Amino acid sequence: MKNRPSILPVILLLLAGCNLPVTDGPDAAPQGITPTGGIFLVSVSAATDFRAGPGEMYDSLGILNPGQTFEAIGQTSDGEYLLIRDPAQPAMLFWISNDFVILDED
């Protein structure tokens, strides 16, 4: 049997490079993020990128379309970006600009 190098350091480096927010559970906002004071349902009035972090420098992971509803669980201290999650996939957290956000009155 040959002595093969461990792939664990490679996996750890890949995980360290991931720029998705880390939480302590599906109801927790990442450290340094201001909680919204509850969970609010939001949608967007125009097609809006959702990103891996709060800002255009973060990768766009997809587009939210008007009519899609998500839970807002946190925001940046300046209120420019909201931390959202899809109720169908609570472990997945994303960021959207507050420019086109509509608060769901229901």
Buried (B, 14 or more C-beta within 10 A) or exposed (E): EEEEEEEEEEEEEEEEEEEBBEBEEBEBBBEEBEBBEEEBBBBBEEEBBBBBBBEEEBEEEEEBEEEEBBBBBBBBEEEEBBBBBBEEEBEEBBBBBBEBBEEEEE
